[in-house]
Amino acid sequence: MPIATISPMTGETLRTFKELTDAEVETKVAAAANAFRSWRRAPLHDRMAVLRRAAQLLEAERDDLGEIMTVEMGKTHRSAVEEAVKCAAGCRYYVDAAESLLAPEIVRDEGREVGRVIFQPIGVVLAIMPWNFPFWQVVRFLAPALVAGNTALLKHSSNVPQCAFALEDLFRRAGCPPGVFQALLIGSNRVSALIDDPRIAAVSLTGSEPAGMEVASRAGRNIKRSVMELGGSDPFIVLASADVDRAATVAVTARTINNGQSCIAAKRFIVVDAIADRFEEKFIAGMRALRVGDPMDPATNVGPLATASIADDLEKQVAASVAKGARILTGGRRLPPPGNYFEPTILTDIPRDAPAYSEELFGPVACLFRVKDANEAISVANATTFGLGASVWTKDRAEADRFVDEIESGQVFINSMVASDPRFPFGGVKRSGYGRELSSYGLREFVNVKTVRSEPRTGAQSETE
């Protein structure tokens, strides 16, 4: 895939970029490794100051930064501006929390301190990031990595190179010393060699399942830490006691956020028969009311898909599902060129052998399933290889508790749509990946959790571990 800005609105190649040579990559890796030696010893308040200034720049320049995101991957400008602001909030979370999260944990025995646990940076972290949230998915790895004292290399998706450069420049202006955070313009075929490099300490990937399998196996062979966020097919479950009107309204947003291109977007809408007709009616009306068009227009709800190949894949998945027996309730068509536009769509009566039943649909296409009761809702919700997030709608506390316990996912939201929040750990189970981003858990993925004994143990010494 060429490294280029290709307009999702017109298909026009706006700008191309040369891939780094091997020598240029070596220079950047060496700079990151050298910078780590001093950055890890920089006072925590100095590292926090970089994030504080980055937050200020993200907010002050949100309109311009949002336009870069919109031009490169097609998200509405309104949502792109919101993404820049969310990045600022993510930086500020670690500014406010860093001292407590990185403070030594004291271990006591009968009131006496016998040791402590300290948290030290581990080195250069390589991040392989996707295009769909081109700022937020970088910042949610970068902010905790930097404040902990690591340095970072960003291999961004090849269709958002200007986003990569904008982030590199912003953190430089925020006070990052040379080498602490750098963008690498390289193709995916060169990632394995980087993971093999002994100067790379860890890897963080947000991407597809095949990419995760390749990167995780490579990191494993090198005995390096890795965090994998590999997408999902999140259920949105509406039970009989739910506020159906509100659930249907939120369902539209939950499916079409980011033009439907979000790992945690609701994709499978599982509704009990008792309220299914009412939910379906309102859900269809809401999807039909969405305006598809120019993402720079404030009135637009859904912009184009990021690339022509994504639109091609979605069109094929919908067509194959219909051929298997799925029924279209609204939409179903890719809009004529120019641009990678697809109608907001709802499919139902989806057979098990249809792509829409088991595959992730990355675009504004919802899959609606009717179930007889809560038992069947849980069965259908868990009938996927993914396990990233889930949204459950009920007014019954006991019922909510049951779904929290039985749904196989890294996150369960009750009466709201799934969303990332820097205060809470983010990640999944099953083939959605492993490890966590954000909160204290995300910060500690890439630190050395070191035990320090402050006195020798007395008595007989155990030979067990």
C-alpha positions as CSV (number, residue, x, y, z in Angstrom):
1,M,0.0,0.0,0.0
2,P,1.5,3.3,-1.0
3,I,2.1,6.0,1.7
4,A,-0.2,8.7,0.5
5,T,-3.1,10.9,1.3
6,I,-6.0,9.7,-0.9
7,S,-9.2,11.6,-0.5
8,P,-12.1,9.4,0.7
9,M,-14.4,12.0,-0.8
10,T,-13.1,12.0,-4.3
11,G,-10.6,9.2,-4.7
12,E,-8.0,11.7,-5.7
13,T,-4.4,11.3,-4.6
14,L,-3.6,14.5,-2.8
15,R,-0.1,13.9,-1.7
16,T,2.5,11.1,-1.7
17,F,5.4,10.4,0.6
18,K,8.6,8.5,0.2
19,E,9.2,5.6,2.5
20,L,12.2,5.8,4.8
21,T,15.3,4.1,3.7
22,D,16.9,1.4,5.9
23,A,19.6,4.0,6.9
24,E,16.9,6.5,7.9
25,V,15.1,3.9,10.0
26,E,18.3,3.0,11.7
27,T,19.0,6.6,12.6
28,K,15.5,7.0,14.2
29,V,15.8,3.7,16.1
30,A,19.2,4.7,17.4
31,A,17.9,8.2,18.4
32,A,15.0,6.6,20.3
33,A,17.3,4.2,22.1
34,N,19.7,7.0,23.0
35,A,17.0,9.4,24.1
36,F,15.6,6.7,26.5
37,R,18.8,6.9,28.6
38,S,18.1,10.5,29.5
39,W,14.3,10.6,29.2
40,R,13.9,7.8,31.8
41,R,15.8,9.9,34.3
42,A,14.0,13.1,33.5
43,P,12.0,14.3,36.6
44,L,8.5,13.1,36.5
45,H,7.2,16.6,36.6
46,D,9.2,17.4,33.4
47,R,7.5,14.5,31.6
48,M,4.1,15.6,32.9
49,A,4.8,19.1,31.6
50,V,5.1,17.7,28.1
51,L,1.7,16.1,28.3
52,R,0.2,19.2,29.8
53,R,1.5,21.3,27.0
54,A,0.4,18.8,24.4
55,A,-3.1,19.0,25.8
56,Q,-3.1,22.7,25.4
57,L,-1.9,22.5,21.8
58,L,-4.5,19.8,21.0
59,E,-7.3,22.0,22.2
60,A,-6.0,25.3,20.7
61,E,-5.4,23.7,17.3
62,R,-8.4,21.3,17.3
63,D,-10.0,22.8,14.2
64,D,-6.9,22.4,12.0
65,L,-6.0,19.0,13.4
66,G,-9.6,17.9,12.8
67,E,-9.3,19.0,9.2
68,I,-6.2,16.8,8.7
69,M,-8.1,13.8,10.0
70,T,-11.1,14.5,7.9
71,V,-9.1,15.0,4.7
72,E,-7.1,11.8,5.2
73,M,-9.7,9.3,6.5
74,G,-13.1,10.9,5.9
75,K,-14.5,11.2,9.5
76,T,-16.9,14.2,9.9
77,H,-15.0,17.3,10.9
78,R,-17.2,17.7,13.9
79,S,-16.2,14.2,15.2
80,A,-12.5,14.9,14.3
81,V,-12.5,18.0,16.4
82,E,-14.1,16.0,19.3
83,E,-11.2,13.5,18.8
84,A,-8.6,16.1,19.3
85,V,-10.3,17.4,22.4
86,K,-10.5,13.8,23.7
87,C,-6.8,13.4,23.1
88,A,-6.3,16.5,25.3
89,A,-8.4,14.9,28.0
90,G,-6.3,11.7,27.8
91,C,-3.1,13.6,28.2
92,R,-4.5,15.5,31.2
93,Y,-5.6,12.3,32.9
94,Y,-2.0,11.1,33.0
95,V,-0.8,14.5,34.1
96,D,-3.2,14.3,37.1
97,A,-2.7,10.6,37.8
98,A,1.0,10.0,37.0
99,E,2.3,10.7,40.5
100,S,0.0,8.3,42.2
101,L,0.1,5.6,39.5
102,L,3.9,5.6,39.5
103,A,4.4,5.9,43.2
104,P,6.1,3.0,44.9
105,E,3.7,0.5,46.6
106,I,4.8,-0.2,50.1
107,V,4.6,-3.8,51.4
108,R,4.2,-4.1,55.2
109,D,4.4,-6.9,57.6
110,E,2.8,-6.3,61.0
111,G,3.0,-2.6,60.4
112,R,6.7,-2.6,59.4
113,E,7.8,-1.8,55.9
114,V,9.5,-4.9,54.5
115,G,9.7,-3.9,50.8
116,R,8.3,-2.0,48.0
117,V,7.2,-2.3,44.4
118,I,8.5,0.3,42.0
119,F,7.6,1.0,38.4
120,Q,10.4,1.7,35.9
121,P,10.3,2.3,32.1
122,I,11.4,-0.5,29.9
123,G,12.7,1.3,26.7
124,V,11.6,2.0,23.2
125,V,7.9,1.1,22.5
126,L,6.9,0.5,18.9
127,A,3.3,1.4,18.1
128,I,1.6,0.1,15.0
129,M,-1.6,2.1,14.8
130,P,-4.7,2.2,12.5
131,W,-6.3,5.0,10.5
132,N,-9.8,5.1,12.0
133,F,-9.0,7.2,15.1
134,P,-5.7,8.5,13.8
135,F,-5.0,10.8,16.8
136,W,-6.8,9.1,19.8
137,Q,-5.4,5.6,19.2
138,V,-1.9,7.1,19.1
139,V,-2.4,9.3,22.2
140,R,-3.9,6.5,24.3
141,F,-0.7,4.5,23.9
142,L,1.7,7.5,23.8
143,A,0.6,9.5,26.9
144,P,1.2,6.6,29.4
145,A,4.3,5.4,27.6
146,L,5.9,8.9,27.8
147,V,5.0,9.8,31.3
148,A,6.4,6.5,32.5
149,G,9.7,7.4,30.9
150,N,9.7,5.2,27.7
151,T,10.4,6.5,24.3
152,A,8.2,5.8,21.3
153,L,8.2,5.0,17.6
154,L,5.0,5.3,15.6
155,K,4.4,3.2,12.5
156,H,1.1,4.7,11.5
157,S,-1.3,3.4,8.8
158,S,-0.1,4.3,5.3
159,N,-3.2,6.3,4.4
160,V,-2.8,8.8,7.3
161,P,0.8,10.0,7.0
162,Q,-0.1,13.7,7.6
163,C,-1.7,12.7,10.9
164,A,1.5,10.9,11.9
165,F,3.6,14.0,11.1
166,A,1.1,16.3,12.8
167,L,1.3,14.3,16.0
168,E,5.1,14.2,15.9
169,D,5.3,17.9,15.4
170,L,2.8,18.6,18.1
171,F,4.7,16.6,20.8
172,R,7.9,18.2,19.6
173,R,6.4,21.6,20.2
174,A,5.1,20.4,23.5
175,G,8.6,19.8,24.7
176,C,9.6,16.2,23.7
177,P,13.3,16.1,23.4
178,P,14.8,14.8,20.1
179,G,14.3,11.1,19.7
180,V,11.6,10.7,22.4
181,F,8.7,10.4,19.9
182,Q,9.2,9.8,16.2
183,A,7.0,8.8,13.3
184,L,8.2,6.1,10.9
185,L,7.0,6.2,7.3
186,I,7.4,2.6,6.4
187,G,5.3,-0.2,5.0
188,S,3.9,-3.1,7.0
189,N,6.4,-5.4,5.4
190,R,9.2,-3.8,7.4
191,V,7.6,-4.1,10.9
192,S,9.0,-7.6,11.5
193,A,12.6,-6.4,11.3
194,L,11.8,-3.7,13.8
195,I,10.3,-6.1,16.3
196,D,13.5,-8.2,15.9
197,D,15.7,-5.3,16.7
198,P,17.0,-5.7,20.3
199,R,16.6,-2.0,20.9
200,I,12.8,-2.3,20.7
201,A,11.5,-3.3,24.1
202,A,7.7,-3.7,23.4
203,V,5.0,-3.5,20.8
204,S,1.5,-2.1,20.8
205,L,-0.8,-2.9,17.9
206,T,-4.4,-1.8,17.1
207,G,-5.5,-3.4,13.9
208,S,-6.9,-6.4,12.1
209,E,-6.9,-10.0,13.4
210,P,-4.3,-11.2,10.8
211,A,-2.0,-8.2,11.6
212,G,-2.3,-9.1,15.3
213,M,-1.5,-12.7,14.7
214,E,1.7,-11.8,12.8
215,V,2.9,-9.1,15.2
216,A,2.0,-11.0,18.4
217,S,3.8,-14.1,17.1
218,R,6.9,-12.1,16.1
219,A,7.0,-10.4,19.5
220,G,6.6,-13.7,21.2
221,R,9.5,-15.2,19.4
222,N,11.6,-12.3,20.6
223,I,10.2,-12.6,24.1
224,K,8.9,-9.0,24.0
225,R,5.8,-7.5,25.6
226,S,2.9,-6.8,23.4
227,V,-0.6,-5.3,23.6
228,M,-3.1,-6.4,20.9
229,E,-6.4,-4.6,20.2
230,L,-7.9,-6.5,17.2
231,G,-11.4,-5.3,16.7
232,G,-14.8,-6.6,17.6
233,S,-18.3,-7.4,16.7
234,D,-20.0,-5.8,19.7
235,P,-23.5,-6.8,20.8
236,F,-26.1,-4.1,21.6
237,I,-28.7,-6.0,23.7
238,V,-32.1,-4.6,24.3
239,L,-34.2,-6.4,26.9
240,A,-37.9,-6.2,27.7
241,S,-37.6,-3.7,30.5
242,A,-35.4,-1.2,28.6
243,D,-36.3,2.3,27.7
244,V,-36.8,1.3,24.0
245,D,-37.0,4.8,22.6
246,R,-33.7,5.9,24.1
247,A,-32.1,2.6,23.2
248,A,-33.1,2.9,19.6
249,T,-31.8,6.5,19.4
250,V,-28.5,5.6,20.9
251,A,-28.3,2.5,18.7
252,V,-28.1,4.8,15.6
253,T,-25.1,6.6,17.0
254,A,-23.5,3.5,18.3
255,R,-23.6,1.9,14.9
256,T,-22.6,4.9,12.8
257,I,-20.0,6.6,15.0
258,N,-16.9,7.3,12.9
259,N,-18.9,6.4,9.7
260,G,-19.3,3.0,11.2
261,Q,-15.6,2.3,11.4
262,S,-14.9,1.7,15.0
263,C,-13.8,-1.4,16.8
264,I,-16.2,-0.7,19.6
265,A,-19.1,0.4,17.5
266,A,-22.2,-1.7,18.2
267,K,-22.5,-4.1,15.3
268,R,-25.0,-6.8,16.4
269,F,-28.3,-5.5,17.7
270,I,-30.0,-8.3,19.8
271,V,-33.5,-7.5,20.8
272,V,-36.1,-9.6,22.7
273,D,-39.3,-10.3,20.8
274,A,-41.5,-8.4,23.3
275,I,-40.2,-5.0,22.2
276,A,-38.6,-5.9,18.9
277,D,-41.2,-4.4,16.6
278,R,-41.1,-1.0,18.4
279,F,-37.3,-1.0,18.5
280,E,-37.0,-1.9,14.8
281,E,-39.4,0.8,13.7
282,K,-37.5,3.5,15.6
283,F,-34.1,2.1,14.6
284,I,-35.0,2.1,10.9
285,A,-36.4,5.7,11.1
286,G,-33.2,6.8,12.8
287,M,-30.9,5.3,10.3
288,R,-33.0,6.7,7.4
289,A,-32.8,10.2,8.8
290,L,-29.0,10.3,8.7
291,R,-27.4,12.6,6.2
292,V,-24.6,11.1,4.2
293,G,-22.3,13.5,2.5
294,D,-19.3,15.9,2.7
295,P,-17.7,15.3,6.0
296,M,-16.6,19.0,6.3
297,D,-20.3,20.0,6.2
298,P,-21.6,20.4,9.8
299,A,-24.9,19.0,8.7
300,T,-23.4,15.6,7.6
301,N,-23.9,12.6,9.9
302,V,-22.0,10.0,8.0
303,G,-19.0,10.6,5.7
304,P,-17.2,8.3,3.3
305,L,-15.4,5.2,4.3
306,A,-11.7,5.6,4.6
307,T,-10.6,3.7,1.5
308,A,-12.1,2.3,-1.7
309,S,-11.0,-1.2,-0.6
310,I,-13.0,-0.9,2.7
311,A,-16.1,0.1,0.7
312,D,-15.5,-2.8,-1.7
313,D,-15.2,-5.3,1.2
314,L,-18.4,-4.0,2.8
315,E,-20.3,-4.1,-0.4
316,K,-19.3,-7.7,-0.9
317,Q,-20.2,-8.7,2.6
318,V,-23.7,-7.2,2.4
319,A,-24.3,-8.8,-1.1
320,A,-23.1,-12.2,0.1
321,S,-25.3,-12.0,3.2
322,V,-28.3,-11.1,1.2
323,A,-27.6,-14.0,-1.2
324,K,-27.6,-16.3,1.8
325,G,-31.0,-15.1,2.9
326,A,-30.5,-11.9,4.9
327,R,-33.1,-9.2,4.5
328,I,-32.5,-5.5,4.0
329,L,-34.6,-3.3,6.2
330,T,-33.1,0.0,4.9
331,G,-30.1,1.0,2.8
332,G,-27.9,-1.7,1.5
333,R,-26.2,0.1,-1.3
334,R,-22.9,1.6,-2.0
335,L,-23.5,5.1,-3.3
336,P,-22.2,6.1,-6.8
337,P,-18.7,7.7,-7.2
338,P,-17.0,9.9,-6.5
339,G,-16.1,8.9,-3.0
340,N,-16.4,5.8,-0.8
341,Y,-19.9,6.4,0.5
342,F,-22.2,3.7,1.8
343,E,-25.9,4.0,2.8
344,P,-26.7,3.4,6.5
345,T,-28.0,-0.1,6.4
346,I,-29.9,-2.6,8.6
347,L,-29.9,-6.3,7.9
348,T,-32.1,-8.9,9.6
349,D,-33.0,-12.6,9.3
350,I,-29.3,-13.3,8.9
351,P,-28.4,-17.0,8.6
352,R,-25.4,-18.5,10.4
353,D,-23.5,-19.0,7.2
354,A,-23.8,-15.4,6.0
355,P,-20.8,-13.1,6.4
356,A,-22.8,-10.6,8.4
357,Y,-23.4,-13.3,11.1
358,S,-19.8,-13.9,12.0
359,E,-17.6,-11.3,10.4
360,E,-16.9,-7.7,11.5
361,L,-18.6,-5.2,9.2
362,F,-16.5,-2.1,9.1
363,G,-19.0,0.5,8.0
364,P,-22.5,1.8,8.7
365,V,-24.2,-1.6,8.5
366,A,-26.2,-2.9,11.5
367,C,-27.2,-6.6,12.0
368,L,-30.6,-7.0,13.8
369,F,-31.3,-10.2,15.6
370,R,-34.6,-11.1,17.4
371,V,-34.4,-13.4,20.4
372,K,-37.1,-14.8,22.6
373,D,-35.6,-14.0,26.0
374,A,-32.5,-13.1,28.0
375,N,-31.1,-16.7,27.8
376,E,-31.1,-16.6,24.0
377,A,-29.7,-13.0,24.0
378,I,-26.6,-14.1,26.0
379,S,-26.2,-17.1,23.6
380,V,-26.3,-15.0,20.5
381,A,-24.1,-12.2,22.0
382,N,-21.4,-14.8,22.8
383,A,-21.6,-16.5,19.5
384,T,-18.6,-14.7,18.1
385,T,-14.9,-15.1,18.1
386,F,-14.6,-11.5,19.3
387,G,-15.0,-10.1,22.8
388,L,-14.2,-6.3,22.9
389,G,-17.3,-4.5,24.3
390,A,-21.0,-4.9,24.9
391,S,-23.9,-2.6,25.6
392,V,-26.9,-3.9,27.6
393,W,-30.2,-2.1,28.0
394,T,-32.4,-3.0,31.0
395,K,-34.0,-1.4,34.0
396,D,-33.7,-4.6,36.0
397,R,-30.6,-4.5,38.2
398,A,-30.4,-8.2,38.7
399,E,-30.7,-8.8,34.9
400,A,-27.9,-6.2,34.3
401,D,-25.7,-8.0,36.8
402,R,-26.3,-11.3,35.1
403,F,-25.2,-9.9,31.7
404,V,-22.1,-8.3,33.3
405,D,-21.2,-11.8,34.6
406,E,-22.0,-13.8,31.5
407,I,-21.1,-11.7,28.5
408,E,-17.7,-12.6,27.1
409,S,-16.1,-9.2,26.6
410,G,-13.5,-6.8,28.0
411,Q,-16.1,-4.1,28.7
412,V,-19.9,-4.0,29.4
413,F,-21.8,-0.8,29.4
414,I,-25.3,-0.7,31.0
415,N,-27.9,1.6,29.3
416,S,-25.2,3.5,27.3
417,M,-23.0,2.9,24.3
418,V,-19.5,1.5,24.6
419,A,-16.8,4.3,24.6
420,S,-13.2,4.5,25.7
421,D,-12.4,6.6,28.7
422,P,-8.9,7.3,30.0
423,R,-10.0,6.5,33.6
424,F,-11.0,2.9,32.6
425,P,-8.9,0.0,31.1
426,F,-9.6,-0.6,27.4
427,G,-9.2,-4.0,25.8
428,G,-10.8,-7.3,25.0
429,V,-10.8,-11.0,25.3
430,K,-11.0,-13.9,22.8
431,R,-9.8,-12.9,19.4
432,S,-10.2,-9.2,20.2
433,G,-6.7,-9.4,21.6
434,Y,-5.1,-9.1,25.0
435,G,-3.5,-6.5,27.3
436,R,-5.1,-3.2,28.2
437,E,-4.7,0.5,27.3
438,L,-5.6,3.5,29.4
439,S,-6.0,3.9,33.2
440,S,-3.4,2.4,35.5
441,Y,-3.5,-0.9,33.7
442,G,-2.5,0.7,30.4
443,L,0.4,2.6,32.0
444,R,1.7,-0.6,33.6
445,E,1.7,-2.7,30.4
446,F,5.0,-1.1,29.5
447,V,6.9,-0.7,32.8
448,N,9.1,-3.0,34.8
449,V,7.2,-3.9,37.9
450,K,10.2,-4.3,40.2
451,T,10.2,-5.9,43.7
452,V,12.6,-4.3,46.2
453,R,13.2,-6.0,49.5
454,S,14.3,-3.6,52.2
455,E,15.5,-6.2,54.7
456,P,16.5,-9.8,54.6
457,R,14.0,-12.5,55.3
458,T,14.4,-14.1,58.8
459,G,14.2,-17.7,59.7
460,A,14.4,-20.6,57.2
461,Q,14.7,-19.5,53.6
462,S,12.2,-21.2,51.3
463,E,13.6,-22.7,48.1
464,T,10.2,-22.3,46.4
465,E,9.4,-19.4,44.0
